[in-house]
């Protein structure tokens, strides 16, 4: 997520991906220094699911608000990463072995992006995490999409049909983004799985962020939320 500092109470995130048939083996992860725990990003394919569920941890998801544990959280950031963070194994996806860049332009048509929305108990604005996401709890939702040619109408799409990948994670900004520390602040994640989503460049905005490498010190509550039949 975007920002050059860290909110006093903490911050929030990055979001990612879809589970494609066959799944790809997860790339090599980067081991963060120190005693970081429950860090994101993480691989979402070629790994075991810790849990299965018929219900998402987050409810009543809209572009502006979500419900989490009986509390209404408010949109405080929406942004995209021009490199994949949470690896899902869609055709043509790859992850960055090193952090960065902190900012990057919109990739050309045919490129993969990772779209994130961040929600907080108190939102001062919709923009950089360190400025706008002011009070925990924080929740991030996201998906992977391909950039397609032309201009789209309306705002950045919100794709929220299961299956979802959900886990206890962290914010994922590179370098100074979301704070300079190698261990990023905690947030909850719900990622819409699927490789068929598309967005248009004008819906993303002028600038995106790079990607933090996959982490080894991930949580042990990775849950696949199945569609209800």
MARDO-715062 format. One line per field, with one value per residue: residue in one letter; x, y, z of N, C-alpha, C, O in turn; residue number from 1. Coordinates in Angstrom, 3 decimals, padded with zeros to 6 digits. Atoms other than C-alpha are relative to their C-alpha. Example, Ala and Ser with C-alpha at 12.3 -4.5 7.8 and 13.67 -1.06 7.14 Angstrom:
BEGIN
torkol = [a  s]
npx = [000.890  -000.820]
npy = [-001.190  -001.190]
npz = [000.000  -000.060]
capx = [012.300  013.670]
capy = [-004.500  -001.060]
capz = [007.800  007.140]
cpx = [000.900  -000.770]
cpy = [001.200  001.090]
cpz = [000.000  000.730]
opx = [001.936  -000.261]
opy = [001.181  002.198]
opz = [000.665  000.899]
ketor = [1  2]
END
This chain:
BEGIN
torkol = [x  x  x  x  x  x  x  x  x  x  x  x  x  x  x  x  x  x  x  x  x  x  x  x  x  x  x  x  x  x  x  x  x  x  x  x  x  x  x  x  x  x  x  x  x  x  x  x  x  x  x  x  x  x  x  x  x  x  x  x  x  x  x  x  x  x  x  x  x  x  x  x  x  x  x  x  x  x  x  x  x  x  x  x  x  x  x  x  x  x  x  x  x  x  x  x  x  x  x  x  x  x  x  x  x  x  x  x  x  x  x  x  x  x  x  x  x  x  x  x  x  x  x  x  x  x  x  x  x  x  x  x  x  x  x  x  x  x  x  x  x  x  x  x  x  x  x  x  x  x  x  x  x  x  x  x  x  x  x  x  x  x  x  x  x  x  x  x  x  x  x  x  x  x  x  x  x  x  x  x  x  x  x  x  x  x  x  x  x  x  x  x  x  x  x  x  x  x  x  x  x  x  x  x  x  x  x  x  x  x  x  x  x  x  x  x  x  x  x  x  x  x  x  x  x  x  x  x  x]
npx = [000.828  -000.777  -000.282  -001.411  -000.192  000.807  000.996  -000.338  000.661  -000.294  000.379  000.617  -000.172  000.007  001.051  -000.297  000.010  000.926  -000.567  000.231  -000.062  -001.337  -000.854  -001.424  -000.809  -000.304  -001.388  -000.787  000.387  -001.058  000.110  -000.244  -000.853  000.686  001.045  001.275  000.995  001.218  -000.320  000.433  000.860  -000.183  000.480  001.361  000.106  -001.082  -000.109  001.139  000.953  000.127  001.423  001.028  001.130  001.091  000.306  -001.147  -000.228  000.487  001.357  000.593  -001.088  000.300  -001.163  -000.254  -000.007  000.134  000.299  -000.960  000.252  001.043  -000.417  -000.069  -001.283  000.193  -001.058  -001.029  -000.954  000.148  -001.183  -000.396  -001.417  -000.319  -000.563  000.820  -000.477  000.507  -000.107  001.125  -000.339  000.680  -000.896  -000.756  -000.345  -001.253  -000.177  -001.283  -000.913  -000.506  001.006  -000.041  -000.282  001.047  001.047  -000.179  001.136  000.947  -000.564  000.731  000.995  -000.530  -000.758  000.716  -000.110  000.667  000.804  000.283  000.782  -000.265  001.072  -000.417  001.062  000.070  -000.608  -000.039  000.036  -000.303  -001.291  -001.106  000.374  -000.489  000.767  001.456  000.490  -000.403  000.259  000.303  -000.589  -000.171  000.345  -000.359  000.574  -000.681  000.131  -000.894  000.718  -000.798  000.284  000.474  -000.069  001.174  000.402  001.176  000.886  000.211  -001.141  -000.735  000.958  -000.057  000.381  000.186  000.683  -000.914  -000.778  -000.933  -001.087  000.003  -001.068  -000.538  -001.212  -000.611  -000.109  -001.006  -000.727  -001.437  -000.837  000.632  001.454  000.631  -000.987  -001.275  -000.380  000.109  001.217  001.091  001.105  000.991  001.317  000.700  000.108  000.944  -000.403  000.898  -000.766  000.453  -000.947  000.737  000.389  -000.698  000.184  -000.567  -001.039  000.524  000.667  -001.018  -000.667  -001.239  -001.185  000.184  -001.127  -000.677  000.433  -000.870  -000.141  000.726  -000.585  000.029  000.634  001.415  000.924  000.438  001.471  000.420  001.332  000.686  001.433  000.621  001.341  001.125  000.779]
npy = [-001.173  -001.163  -000.903  -000.108  -000.036  000.990  -000.590  000.211  001.189  001.132  -000.273  001.086  000.991  000.407  000.969  000.637  000.823  001.034  001.341  000.542  001.450  000.550  -000.689  000.004  000.067  -001.351  -000.393  -000.084  -001.109  -000.771  000.080  -001.305  000.047  -000.204  000.931  -000.358  001.066  -000.230  -001.006  000.111  000.898  001.437  000.798  000.512  001.212  000.908  000.058  000.641  -000.855  000.358  000.117  -000.198  -000.682  -000.415  -001.402  -000.900  -000.745  -001.360  000.042  -001.248  -000.712  -000.968  -000.814  -000.992  000.550  001.434  000.356  000.965  000.268  -000.885  -001.392  -000.538  -000.579  -000.961  -000.039  -001.006  000.016  000.963  -000.170  001.220  000.340  000.342  001.346  000.850  000.225  001.313  000.785  000.902  000.951  -000.202  000.086  -001.224  -000.705  000.271  -000.896  -000.681  000.583  -001.082  -001.053  -001.184  -001.366  -000.524  -000.500  000.414  -000.398  001.055  000.907  000.032  001.066  001.350  000.158  000.280  -000.902  000.438  -001.125  000.064  -000.997  000.054  -000.530  -000.224  -000.454  -001.441  -000.400  -001.448  -000.343  001.169  -000.341  000.758  000.709  -000.633  -001.219  000.137  001.135  -000.598  000.763  001.419  001.024  -000.226  001.150  -000.185  000.931  -000.197  000.970  -000.172  -000.331  -000.363  -001.306  000.095  -001.271  -000.861  -000.676  000.546  -000.943  000.328  000.081  001.252  001.075  000.761  001.374  000.684  001.287  001.046  000.241  -000.975  000.417  -000.911  000.292  -001.076  -000.404  -001.287  -000.901  000.596  -000.986  000.159  -001.090  -000.933  000.086  000.555  000.093  000.518  001.213  001.237  000.652  -000.926  000.055  001.068  -000.216  001.191  000.049  000.832  -000.147  000.663  000.877  000.090  -000.525  -000.558  -001.396  -000.998  -001.419  -000.900  -000.834  -001.241  000.330  000.257  -001.212  -000.318  000.664  001.158  000.361  001.244  001.153  000.614  001.434  000.947  000.165  001.348  -000.012  -000.267  000.528  001.391  000.025  -000.208  000.604  -000.091  -000.185  000.628  -000.476  000.763  000.669]
npz = [000.000  000.282  -001.089  -000.291  -001.433  -000.715  -000.886  -001.390  -000.546  000.874  001.367  000.728  001.066  001.384  000.232  001.249  001.133  000.386  000.032  001.337  000.070  000.098  -000.951  000.251  -001.205  -000.450  000.161  -001.222  -000.855  -000.632  -001.449  -000.582  -001.179  -001.263  -000.393  000.618  -000.002  000.789  001.006  001.385  000.783  -000.092  001.129  -000.139  000.790  -000.338  -001.456  -000.651  -000.694  -001.404  -000.336  001.013  -000.617  000.879  -000.296  -000.043  -001.239  000.195  000.525  000.519  000.677  001.050  000.341  -001.047  -001.358  -000.232  -001.390  -000.528  -001.414  -000.481  000.087  001.352  000.382  001.084  001.016  -000.245  001.106  001.082  000.821  000.683  000.085  001.390  -000.057  -000.853  -001.356  -000.421  001.241  000.227  001.043  001.278  001.144  000.258  -001.235  -000.693  -001.142  -000.046  -000.992  -000.858  -000.141  000.843  -000.445  -000.873  000.890  001.387  000.837  000.363  001.005  001.274  000.127  -000.072  -001.236  -001.234  -001.140  -001.221  -000.480  -001.438  -000.730  -001.437  -000.839  -001.384  -000.894  000.220  001.265  000.129  001.425  000.826  000.572  -000.597  -001.217  -001.219  -000.225  000.012  -000.787  -001.265  -001.222  000.159  000.863  001.423  000.842  001.412  000.965  001.264  001.079  001.143  001.236  001.163  000.581  001.382  000.725  000.015  -001.233  -000.651  -000.672  -001.398  -000.890  -000.047  -000.293  -001.239  000.300  -001.284  000.065  -000.445  -001.219  -000.541  -000.885  -001.146  -000.951  -000.824  000.692  -000.304  001.132  000.885  000.790  000.166  -000.496  -000.925  000.123  -001.194  -001.069  000.476  -000.698  000.778  -000.480  000.277  -000.966  000.193  000.579  000.464  001.457  000.740  001.404  000.934  000.867  001.375  000.986  001.132  -000.213  000.818  -000.300  001.000  -000.600  -000.582  -001.265  -001.016  -000.447  000.711  -000.530  -000.863  -000.849  000.309  -000.783  -000.982  000.299  -000.836  -001.325  -000.578  -001.318  000.253  -001.009  000.171  000.053  001.389  000.130  001.286  -000.163  001.148  000.370  -000.553  001.052]
capx = [000.000  001.039  002.687  006.097  005.568  003.693  000.489  000.830  -001.637  -000.437  -001.220  -002.559  -001.566  -001.502  -004.334  -004.169  -005.354  -007.148  -006.715  -006.278  -006.679  -003.570  -001.880  001.766  004.520  005.122  008.298  011.105  010.174  012.264  012.989  012.576  015.140  014.226  011.146  008.461  005.250  002.157  003.758  002.366  002.630  002.292  001.778  -001.831  -001.136  000.991  000.364  -001.917  -005.083  -005.231  -009.019  -012.126  -015.142  -018.528  -018.494  -016.074  -014.516  -015.701  -019.351  -021.438  -018.517  -019.039  -016.664  -016.951  -017.497  -017.201  -018.403  -015.817  -016.646  -019.720  -017.843  -018.153  -014.806  -014.382  -012.420  -009.105  -007.043  -007.406  -004.404  -002.726  000.622  002.280  004.020  002.285  002.598  000.385  001.119  -001.833  -000.265  -002.394  -000.889  001.874  002.164  005.479  006.609  009.442  012.518  013.442  011.361  010.385  009.964  008.035  006.117  005.542  003.362  000.323  001.536  000.554  -002.416  -001.864  -000.019  -001.106  -001.836  -002.844  -005.632  -006.076  -008.700  -007.913  -010.527  -010.087  -012.198  -011.384  -010.685  -009.529  -009.461  -008.920  -005.264  -001.883  -002.215  -000.099  -002.245  -005.715  -005.998  -006.065  -007.380  -007.402  -008.819  -007.652  -008.926  -007.586  -009.421  -008.001  -007.785  -005.599  -006.631  -005.264  -004.999  -007.026  -006.943  -009.326  -011.000  -013.476  -016.445  -017.063  -014.740  -012.233  -014.185  -014.943  -014.979  -016.460  -017.688  -016.208  -013.921  -011.793  -008.417  -008.368  -005.582  -004.059  -001.351  000.415  000.674  002.956  004.470  008.034  010.816  009.359  005.836  003.682  006.696  010.366  010.465  011.061  008.184  004.983  001.952  -000.878  -004.042  -006.652  -006.943  -009.689  -008.573  -010.991  -009.572  -009.781  -007.776  -010.492  -010.792  -009.900  -009.448  -008.698  -005.763  -007.867  -009.663  -006.380  -005.024  -001.719  000.720  001.003  003.371  005.930  005.871  007.343  008.820  006.956  007.536  008.335  006.984  003.317  000.276  -001.138  -004.776  -004.941  -008.612  -010.371  -013.924  -015.990  -019.017  -022.334  -024.357]
capy = [000.000  003.534  005.945  007.149  006.947  005.039  005.905  006.257  003.469  001.224  000.895  -001.306  -003.405  -004.878  -007.748  -010.567  -013.469  -016.338  -020.085  -021.471  -025.078  -027.118  -024.481  -023.566  -024.272  -021.219  -019.252  -019.018  -016.815  -014.074  -014.527  -011.241  -010.384  -010.383  -012.008  -010.898  -012.920  -013.304  -011.353  -010.773  -011.269  -015.016  -017.725  -018.766  -021.729  -024.832  -024.536  -026.329  -024.641  -024.560  -024.227  -024.385  -022.174  -021.338  -017.797  -014.918  -013.135  -009.839  -009.108  -006.484  -005.532  -002.365  000.098  002.347  000.115  -003.442  -005.168  -006.984  -008.557  -006.383  -003.169  -000.965  -000.211  002.613  002.820  004.579  003.544  001.941  001.321  -001.172  -002.933  -003.152  -006.355  -009.323  -009.577  -012.476  -015.191  -017.061  -018.765  -017.293  -017.743  -015.189  -014.165  -013.889  -012.288  -009.907  -011.474  -008.092  -005.161  -002.326  -000.035  002.111  003.732  002.654  003.688  001.752  -001.348  -001.800  -003.930  -007.608  -006.992  -008.315  -005.936  -006.575  -004.335  -003.544  -001.760  -000.903  -000.283  001.058  001.814  005.496  006.809  010.394  010.294  007.892  007.962  006.968  004.455  006.356  009.463  008.035  004.708  006.075  003.440  -000.363  -002.824  -002.790  -005.028  -005.428  -006.947  -007.507  -009.423  -009.917  -008.437  -008.031  -004.559  -004.264  -001.556  001.384  003.557  002.186  003.930  004.121  003.530  000.786  -002.499  -004.453  -008.223  -010.136  -013.537  -016.567  -018.442  -016.208  -016.711  -015.250  -014.973  -012.935  -010.903  -007.583  -004.495  -005.114  -001.841  -001.800  000.234  003.304  002.496  001.803  002.326  001.506  -001.460  -004.913  -006.237  -004.620  -003.778  -006.294  -006.456  -009.048  -010.156  -011.425  -012.056  -012.860  -015.844  -016.001  -015.310  -013.784  -010.231  -007.210  -003.493  -000.544  001.761  004.868  003.040  002.337  005.869  007.377  005.569  002.232  000.550  -002.172  -005.371  -006.824  -010.334  -013.373  -013.942  -017.138  -016.086  -016.327  -017.047  -020.537  -019.649  -019.580  -020.275  -021.038  -019.692  -021.835  -020.735  -021.722  -024.201]
capz = [000.000  -000.508  001.942  003.141  006.883  009.552  011.340  015.076  015.792  012.969  009.332  006.643  003.732  000.181  -001.347  -003.845  -005.905  -007.606  -007.501  -011.029  -012.034  -011.537  -009.355  -009.689  -007.203  -005.021  -005.779  -003.264  -000.305  001.224  004.918  006.786  009.444  013.124  014.620  012.199  012.499  010.311  007.487  004.003  001.093  000.806  -001.812  -002.372  -004.620  -004.100  -000.357  002.089  003.330  007.120  007.176  005.000  005.616  004.143  005.569  005.081  008.045  006.547  005.733  003.879  001.637  -000.399  -002.028  001.050  004.095  005.406  008.577  010.683  014.044  014.392  013.652  010.551  008.919  006.409  003.163  003.733  000.704  -002.695  -004.912  -007.220  -007.351  -010.752  -009.640  -008.007  -004.226  -003.076  -005.648  -007.102  -010.095  -012.879  -016.351  -016.838  -013.171  -011.378  -008.129  -007.412  -005.731  -004.243  -002.920  -005.186  -006.856  -004.394  -007.247  -010.829  -013.761  -014.955  -016.837  -020.499  -021.620  -020.940  -017.662  -014.273  -011.410  -007.822  -006.553  -002.864  -000.802  002.824  005.509  009.042  012.096  011.550  008.047  007.696  003.881  000.983  000.071  001.524  004.332  006.832  006.394  006.038  007.891  011.416  013.796  014.013  013.251  009.653  006.869  003.332  000.410  -003.039  -006.285  -009.352  -012.684  -016.183  -017.656  -020.870  -023.521  -023.672  -021.073  -018.579  -017.061  -013.362  -010.452  -009.770  -009.870  -006.709  -007.294  -004.335  -005.417  -003.609  -003.431  -001.190  000.460  003.982  006.537  009.339  007.656  007.514  005.372  002.412  001.172  -000.115  001.488  003.166  001.975  005.062  007.290  006.848  009.239  007.775  009.922  008.661  010.867  011.255  009.157  008.180  004.546  002.240  -001.330  -004.149  -006.011  -009.784  -012.927  -015.104  -013.738  -015.891  -015.289  -017.548  -016.996  -016.322  -013.493  -011.683  -011.435  -012.503  -010.229  -008.521  -006.119  -006.548  -004.527  -001.390  -001.851  -000.543  003.157  005.074  008.478  007.510  009.675  010.152  009.519  005.709  004.977  001.713  001.739  -000.613  -002.637  -001.082  -003.095]
cpx = [000.868  000.199  001.465  000.253  -000.884  -000.955  000.352  -000.595  000.352  -000.450  -000.699  000.625  000.427  -001.019  000.269  -000.805  -001.035  000.660  -000.342  000.174  001.434  000.951  001.459  000.737  000.367  001.464  000.705  -000.378  001.220  -000.196  000.317  000.906  -000.824  -001.071  -001.352  -000.941  -001.183  000.195  -000.599  001.044  000.385  -000.482  -001.388  -000.250  001.202  000.236  -001.256  -000.899  -000.120  -001.451  -000.851  -001.195  -001.050  -000.331  001.275  000.115  -000.563  -001.351  -000.393  001.048  -000.545  001.277  000.386  000.109  -000.014  -000.376  000.975  -000.198  -000.972  000.324  000.041  001.354  -000.191  001.191  000.998  001.084  -000.471  001.128  000.294  001.514  000.289  000.808  -000.843  000.654  -000.422  -000.153  -001.096  000.255  -000.808  001.025  000.690  000.379  001.379  000.116  001.391  000.905  000.564  -001.078  000.131  -000.644  -001.111  -001.154  000.292  -001.226  -000.924  000.626  -000.837  -001.043  000.655  000.778  -000.920  000.216  -000.711  -000.692  -000.345  -000.946  000.270  -001.125  000.507  -001.187  -000.204  000.777  -000.048  -000.132  000.142  001.280  001.098  -000.390  000.389  -000.742  -001.462  -000.561  000.427  -000.220  -000.359  -001.397  000.055  -000.368  000.341  -000.730  000.664  -000.298  001.097  -000.844  000.997  -000.432  -000.419  -000.026  -001.303  -000.280  -001.277  -000.836  -000.168  001.301  000.707  -000.946  000.246  -000.529  -000.091  -000.911  000.970  000.357  000.904  001.138  000.057  001.066  000.301  001.350  000.522  -000.143  001.208  000.858  001.501  000.740  -000.705  -001.526  -000.564  000.988  001.255  000.387  -000.169  -001.223  -001.157  -001.152  -001.091  -001.259  -000.602  -000.201  -001.165  000.248  -000.934  000.832  -000.601  000.970  -000.692  -000.409  000.829  -000.304  000.601  000.898  -000.564  -000.748  001.010  000.578  001.371  001.194  -000.390  001.231  000.633  -000.480  001.062  000.146  -000.881  000.760  -000.093  -000.778  -001.470  -000.852  -000.394  -001.525  -000.515  -001.275  -000.546  -001.501  -000.668  -001.321  -001.088  -000.821  -001.454]
cpy = [001.230  000.877  000.021  000.027  -001.030  000.701  -000.335  -001.288  -001.254  000.328  -001.182  -000.223  -000.011  -001.026  -000.810  -001.211  -001.098  -001.343  -000.627  -001.513  -000.451  000.647  -000.113  -000.098  001.408  000.325  000.020  001.238  000.704  -000.042  001.348  -000.115  000.153  -001.038  000.445  -001.204  000.405  001.061  -000.337  000.721  -001.473  -000.677  -000.539  -001.204  -000.877  -000.103  -000.664  001.055  -000.477  -000.264  000.124  000.652  000.314  001.473  000.814  000.662  001.415  -000.068  001.370  000.867  000.915  000.770  000.939  -000.572  -001.520  -000.195  -001.082  -000.118  001.003  001.479  000.437  000.653  000.815  000.009  001.108  -000.004  -000.967  000.276  -001.306  -000.172  -000.444  -001.287  -000.800  -000.137  -001.399  -000.875  -001.041  -001.002  000.119  000.004  001.339  000.769  -000.416  001.009  000.605  -000.645  001.027  001.077  001.067  -000.180  000.517  000.579  -000.461  000.433  -001.175  -000.888  -000.002  -001.112  -001.375  -000.276  -000.340  001.118  -000.649  001.206  -000.204  001.117  -000.191  000.701  000.105  000.448  001.495  000.325  001.514  000.470  -001.311  000.327  -000.836  -000.584  000.778  001.283  -000.285  -001.131  000.224  -000.843  -001.442  -000.313  000.426  -001.264  000.353  -001.028  000.262  -001.086  000.279  000.290  000.266  001.367  -000.210  001.389  000.774  000.634  -000.617  001.094  -000.437  -000.116  -001.347  -001.131  -000.647  -001.393  -000.784  -001.219  -001.080  -000.935  001.168  -000.728  001.017  -000.429  001.219  000.372  001.333  000.915  -000.437  000.993  -000.224  001.183  000.846  -000.073  -000.750  -000.184  -000.716  -001.339  -001.232  -000.807  000.985  -000.179  -000.998  000.493  -001.346  000.095  -000.877  000.252  -000.801  -000.804  -000.051  000.688  000.701  001.452  000.936  001.403  000.805  001.019  001.233  -000.251  -000.176  001.271  000.113  -000.823  -001.176  -000.216  -001.282  -001.104  -000.400  -001.480  -000.855  -000.227  -001.460  -000.038  000.386  -000.616  -001.434  -000.089  000.255  -000.796  000.196  000.067  -000.467  000.664  -000.854  -000.576  -000.127]
cpz = [000.000  001.215  000.282  001.491  000.654  000.930  001.433  000.534  -000.774  -001.389  -000.632  -001.361  -001.457  -000.390  -001.169  -000.334  -000.201  -000.092  -001.340  000.009  -000.146  000.964  -000.348  001.322  000.428  -000.204  001.351  000.786  000.555  001.502  000.623  001.215  001.270  000.247  -000.526  000.062  -000.861  -001.083  -001.361  -000.861  000.128  -001.277  000.307  -000.901  000.311  001.490  000.569  000.634  001.441  000.382  -001.260  000.692  -001.049  000.188  000.094  001.368  -000.084  -000.710  -000.555  -000.694  -001.085  -000.301  001.134  001.410  -000.030  001.465  000.440  001.506  000.610  -000.074  -001.463  -000.217  -001.274  -000.946  000.321  -001.076  -001.065  -000.986  -000.721  000.087  -001.431  -000.091  000.994  001.372  000.471  -001.236  -000.108  -001.116  -001.264  -001.131  -000.251  001.246  000.508  001.130  -000.044  001.042  000.965  000.114  -001.067  -001.346  000.905  -000.806  -001.415  -000.802  -000.276  -001.077  -001.278  -000.025  -000.051  001.270  001.168  001.002  001.182  000.618  001.465  000.430  001.481  000.751  001.435  000.834  -000.120  -001.262  -000.119  -001.425  -000.760  -000.749  000.610  001.352  001.250  000.323  000.311  000.846  001.442  001.246  -000.329  000.546  -001.469  -000.763  -001.441  -000.841  -001.346  -001.010  -001.022  -001.239  -001.112  -000.498  -001.448  -000.619  000.096  001.341  000.545  000.628  001.447  000.766  -000.124  000.389  001.362  -000.310  001.305  -000.126  000.447  -001.160  000.383  000.717  001.135  001.004  000.865  -000.597  000.470  -001.197  -000.824  -000.767  -000.037  000.610  001.038  -000.047  001.199  001.145  -000.464  000.620  -000.894  000.422  -000.129  000.995  -000.397  -000.697  -000.375  -001.509  -000.458  -001.478  -000.897  -000.995  -001.396  -000.936  -001.162  000.146  -000.877  000.513  -001.150  000.693  000.683  001.307  001.137  000.591  -000.648  000.458  000.880  000.844  -000.510  000.922  001.004  -000.356  000.901  001.302  000.466  001.311  -000.122  001.096  -000.330  000.027  -001.416  -000.264  -001.402  000.262  -001.288  -000.368  000.657  -001.127  000.433]
opx = [002.079  -000.710  002.156  001.381  -001.399  -000.569  000.928  000.067  000.113  -000.849  -001.187  000.931  001.072  -001.469  000.860  -001.449  -001.946  001.858  -001.508  000.871  002.212  001.823  001.894  000.220  000.713  002.315  000.075  -000.521  002.297  -001.296  001.447  000.874  -001.977  -001.033  -002.327  -000.505  -001.468  -000.629  -000.726  001.773  001.439  -001.242  -001.671  -001.394  002.265  001.281  -002.293  -000.419  -000.302  -001.737  -000.401  -001.479  -000.746  -001.189  002.245  -000.877  -000.871  -001.536  000.263  001.141  -001.244  002.302  001.534  000.801  -000.412  -000.190  001.135  -000.011  -000.765  -000.458  000.452  001.750  -001.050  002.339  000.614  001.896  -001.063  001.368  -000.353  002.264  -000.423  001.095  -001.413  001.864  000.416  -000.982  -001.280  -000.448  -000.862  002.189  000.029  001.071  001.799  -000.546  002.290  000.474  001.124  -001.922  001.224  -001.080  -002.177  -002.302  001.452  -002.317  -000.584  001.091  -002.009  -001.011  001.702  001.100  -002.095  001.321  -001.562  -000.045  -000.765  -000.856  000.251  -001.596  001.315  -002.197  -001.333  001.973  -001.126  -000.441  000.162  001.268  000.898  -001.066  -000.417  -000.736  -002.075  -001.700  001.558  000.368  -001.194  -001.924  -000.715  -000.143  000.031  -000.807  001.103  -001.073  001.744  -001.938  002.133  -001.620  000.264  -000.082  -002.360  000.391  -002.215  -000.341  -000.079  002.381  000.290  -001.637  001.363  -001.721  000.922  -001.918  002.103  -000.383  001.326  000.966  000.106  001.291  -000.072  002.244  000.355  -000.518  002.074  001.599  002.080  000.222  -001.132  -002.199  -000.138  000.799  001.180  001.297  -001.061  -001.772  -001.175  -001.343  -001.237  -001.688  000.124  -000.368  -001.479  000.023  -001.118  001.624  -001.822  001.624  -000.049  -001.191  002.006  -001.366  001.425  000.689  -000.083  -000.977  000.650  000.925  001.784  002.057  -001.418  002.151  000.010  -001.636  002.260  -000.821  -001.320  001.990  -000.977  -001.429  -001.881  -000.383  -000.173  -002.099  -001.602  -001.285  -000.483  -002.081  -000.468  -002.005  -000.916  -001.067  -002.275]
opy = [001.143  000.990  -000.939  000.301  -001.924  001.612  -001.387  -002.001  -002.360  001.462  -002.096  000.815  000.925  -001.256  -000.280  -001.254  -001.278  -001.441  -000.915  -002.069  000.124  -000.042  -001.144  000.311  002.236  -000.542  -000.079  002.318  000.120  000.228  001.824  -001.128  000.584  -002.129  000.507  -002.343  001.590  001.962  -001.507  001.572  -001.828  -000.095  -000.953  -001.622  -000.367  -000.588  -000.728  002.044  -001.669  -001.089  000.639  000.350  000.456  002.007  000.392  000.824  002.025  -000.872  002.379  002.069  000.466  000.568  001.380  000.004  -002.133  000.701  -002.100  000.847  001.498  002.307  -000.338  001.558  000.503  -000.125  002.253  000.919  -002.001  001.421  -002.323  000.787  -001.278  -001.761  -000.240  -000.335  -002.292  -000.585  -001.877  -002.008  -000.834  000.340  002.357  001.782  -001.564  002.046  000.090  -000.843  000.670  001.183  001.356  -001.276  -000.094  000.526  -000.631  000.577  -002.324  -000.374  000.376  -002.007  -001.559  -001.428  000.025  001.648  -001.524  002.204  -001.286  002.246  -001.316  001.763  -000.709  000.912  001.977  000.049  002.108  001.636  -002.382  001.119  -002.024  000.063  000.933  001.724  000.398  -001.043  -000.092  -000.561  -001.701  000.445  001.268  -002.376  001.445  -002.201  001.380  -002.009  001.326  -000.249  000.667  001.687  -000.899  002.394  000.208  000.344  -000.896  002.186  -001.622  000.144  -002.219  -001.026  -000.646  -001.558  -000.986  -001.334  -001.108  -001.027  001.956  -001.843  002.220  -001.619  002.345  -000.469  001.717  000.470  -001.151  000.584  -000.772  002.299  000.343  000.455  -001.867  -001.048  -001.642  -002.001  -001.285  -001.554  002.010  -001.269  -001.342  001.630  -002.327  001.185  -001.899  001.353  -002.001  -000.238  -000.076  001.664  000.997  001.945  000.685  001.656  000.300  001.378  001.617  000.682  -000.068  001.297  -000.769  -001.164  -001.170  000.602  -002.063  -001.094  -000.311  -002.091  -000.406  -000.242  -002.205  -001.037  001.463  -001.451  -001.916  -001.030  000.806  -002.022  001.297  -000.865  000.132  001.207  -002.059  000.090  -000.662]
opz = [000.204  002.037  -000.059  001.901  -000.017  001.663  001.711  001.288  -000.288  -001.651  000.033  -001.948  -001.928  000.732  -002.109  000.714  000.606  -000.362  -001.609  000.858  -000.907  001.493  -000.861  002.361  -000.415  -000.011  002.404  000.213  000.672  001.986  000.506  001.913  001.221  -000.321  000.223  -000.104  -001.039  -001.239  -001.724  -000.352  000.655  -002.051  001.431  -001.081  000.666  001.923  -000.091  001.188  001.688  001.250  -002.284  001.852  -002.233  -000.516  000.724  002.078  000.940  -001.624  -000.295  -000.445  -001.993  000.351  001.196  002.249  -001.021  002.287  -000.234  002.247  001.718  000.393  -002.326  000.518  -002.099  -000.521  000.558  -001.131  -000.753  -001.368  -000.471  000.267  -001.991  -001.190  001.930  001.477  000.595  -002.098  000.777  -001.208  -002.042  -000.909  -000.459  001.147  000.364  001.114  -000.709  002.178  002.001  -000.775  -001.554  -001.700  000.978  -000.365  -001.792  -000.249  000.008  -002.094  -001.250  000.820  -000.672  001.559  001.173  001.122  001.018  000.933  001.874  -000.053  001.980  000.346  001.881  000.305  -000.027  -001.354  -000.118  -001.670  -000.154  -001.691  000.865  002.152  002.168  001.472  001.132  001.304  001.812  002.290  -001.196  001.360  -001.931  -000.285  -001.916  -000.477  -001.615  -000.761  -000.988  -001.407  -000.858  -000.526  -002.206  000.089  000.372  002.332  -000.202  000.907  001.767  000.234  -000.886  001.402  001.878  -000.570  001.975  000.573  -000.033  -002.139  -000.464  001.209  000.882  001.228  000.538  -000.697  001.628  -002.282  -000.317  -001.661  000.902  000.630  002.077  000.837  001.493  002.001  -001.272  000.121  -001.741  -000.389  000.553  001.533  -001.570  -000.498  -000.537  -002.056  000.152  -001.979  -000.694  -001.748  -001.550  -000.568  -002.169  -000.667  -001.133  001.082  -001.913  001.852  001.749  002.076  002.309  001.772  -001.401  -000.351  001.556  000.849  -001.229  001.344  000.738  -000.809  001.960  001.331  000.042  001.616  000.309  001.869  -001.441  000.576  -001.590  -000.162  -001.949  000.819  -002.345  000.499  000.842  -002.133  -000.312]
ketor = [1  2  3  4  5  6  7  8  9  10  11  12  13  14  15  16  17  18  19  20  21  22  23  24  25  26  27  28  29  30  31  32  33  34  35  36  37  38  39  40  41  42  43  44  45  46  47  48  49  50  51  52  53  54  55  56  57  58  59  60  61  62  63  64  65  66  67  68  69  70  71  72  73  74  75  76  77  78  79  80  81  82  83  84  85  86  87  88  89  90  91  92  93  94  95  96  97  98  99  100  101  102  103  104  105  106  107  108  109  110  111  112  113  114  115  116  117  118  119  120  121  122  123  124  125  126  127  128  129  130  131  132  133  134  135  136  137  138  139  140  141  142  143  144  145  146  147  148  149  150  151  152  153  154  155  156  157  158  159  160  161  162  163  164  165  166  167  168  169  170  171  172  173  174  175  176  177  178  179  180  181  182  183  184  185  186  187  188  189  190  191  192  193  194  195  196  197  198  199  200  201  202  203  204  205  206  207  208  209  210  211  212  213  214  215  216  217  218  219  220  221  222  223  224  225  226  227  228  229]
END
